[in-house]
Amino acid sequence: MPASFFFRLRSCCAAAALLAAGFVLSGCAGMSETIAPAFADPAKYELYDCKQLEAERKSLAARTADLQRLMDKAETGAGGAVVSELAYRNDYVAVRGQAQLAEDAWRRNRCRETPPGAASETSGPQRPDIKPAPQSGRTVR
């Protein structure tokens, strides 16, 4: 048999192997949404109050978006789907699991989003007639 036949056969086998790997990895991507809570501690947010949960939810949303951007960027290069899966998928699944548990605690505690202007209003004194003591500039010994 001619050498070109073996070269074509080897090329076809390599293409089939890459295609099979793509199918396997795409199956993992679909499973990550159902497995995500398994990668996070279910009791982590039990003692968080609404203020802590709000900050944690924002942090987790930002981290999820960052990982998604990195995965999308990796997929544009050669072999990107494999790189994306190997480099970022585990972190992405873990963060999604934490976000889901934080969201569950948020609902369980019946928390509400803080209005955007409310944070600056509560940072000052609560009563306008109470003012901080004046600083004399002298050190008390």
C-alpha positions in Angstrom: 0.0 0.0 0.0 1.2 3.5 -0.7 2.6 5.7 2.1 0.0 8.4 1.3 -2.8 5.9 2.4 -1.2 5.5 5.8 -0.7 9.3 6.1 -4.4 9.8 5.4 -5.5 7.1 7.7 -3.4 8.6 10.5 -4.8 12.1 9.8 -8.4 10.8 9.9 -7.7 8.9 13.2 -6.2 12.1 14.7 -9.2 14.1 13.6 -11.6 11.5 15.0 -9.8 11.5 18.3 -10.0 15.3 18.6 -13.7 15.2 17.7 -14.3 12.6 20.4 -12.4 14.7 22.9 -14.6 17.7 22.1 -17.7 15.7 22.6 -16.5 14.4 26.0 -15.5 17.9 27.2 -18.8 19.4 26.0 -20.6 16.8 28.1 -18.6 18.0 31.1 -19.7 21.5 30.5 -23.4 20.6 30.7 -22.8 18.6 33.9 -21.1 21.5 35.7 -24.4 23.3 36.4 -25.9 20.3 38.3 -22.7 19.4 40.1 -21.7 22.9 41.1 -23.0 22.8 44.7 -21.0 19.6 45.3 -17.8 21.7 45.1 -18.8 24.2 47.9 -19.3 23.9 51.6 -23.0 23.9 52.3 -22.7 25.4 55.8 -20.4 28.3 54.7 -23.2 30.9 54.6 -25.3 29.7 57.5 -24.2 32.4 59.9 -23.9 35.3 57.4 -26.2 38.2 57.8 -27.8 40.0 54.8 -25.0 42.6 54.6 -22.3 39.9 54.4 -24.3 37.9 51.9 -24.8 40.9 49.7 -21.1 41.6 49.6 -20.3 37.9 49.0 -22.9 37.6 46.2 -21.4 40.6 44.4 -17.9 39.2 44.8 -18.9 35.8 43.5 -20.7 37.4 40.5 -17.6 39.4 39.6 -15.4 36.3 39.9 -17.8 34.2 37.8 -17.8 36.9 35.1 -14.0 37.1 35.2 -13.7 33.3 34.7 -16.3 33.3 32.0 -14.3 36.0 30.1 -11.1 34.0 30.5 -12.8 30.9 29.2 -14.3 32.8 26.3 -10.9 34.3 25.5 -9.1 30.9 25.7 -11.6 29.3 23.4 -10.6 31.7 20.6 -7.1 30.3 20.3 -5.9 27.0 18.8 -7.1 24.1 21.0 -9.0 26.7 23.0 -11.9 24.5 24.2 -9.4 22.1 25.8 -7.4 24.9 27.3 -10.6 26.5 28.6 -11.7 23.3 30.2 -8.4 22.4 31.8 -7.4 25.8 33.0 -10.7 27.4 34.2 -13.6 25.0 34.4 -12.9 23.7 37.9 -12.6 27.2 39.3 -15.7 28.2 37.4 -17.7 25.2 38.8 -16.5 25.9 42.4 -17.5 29.6 42.2 -20.8 28.8 40.7 -21.5 26.3 43.5 -20.6 28.9 46.1 -22.8 31.5 44.4 -25.7 29.1 44.4 -25.3 28.4 48.1 -25.0 32.1 48.9 -28.2 32.7 46.8 -30.0 30.0 48.8 -29.0 31.6 52.1 -30.0 35.0 50.7 -33.5 33.7 50.0 -33.7 31.8 53.2 -32.9 35.0 55.2 -35.3 37.0 53.1 -32.7 39.6 52.3 -33.2 42.6 50.1 -30.7 44.6 48.0 -29.4 47.7 49.6 -30.5 50.8 47.6 -27.5 52.5 46.0 -27.7 55.7 48.0 -28.4 54.0 51.4 -24.7 53.0 52.1 -23.5 56.6 52.1 -26.4 57.8 54.3 -25.6 55.3 57.1 -21.9 56.1 57.3 -22.3 59.4 59.2 -23.8 60.1 62.6 -27.4 58.7 63.0 -28.7 61.8 64.8 -27.8 65.3 63.6 -27.6 66.8 67.1 -24.8 64.4 68.1 -21.4 65.6 66.9 -18.0 64.1 67.4 -15.9 65.6 70.2 -13.5 68.3 69.0 -9.8 67.3 68.8 -7.6 69.5 70.9 -4.3 68.4 69.3 -2.8 67.5 72.7 -1.9 64.0 73.6 -3.4 62.7 76.9 -0.9 60.9 79.1 
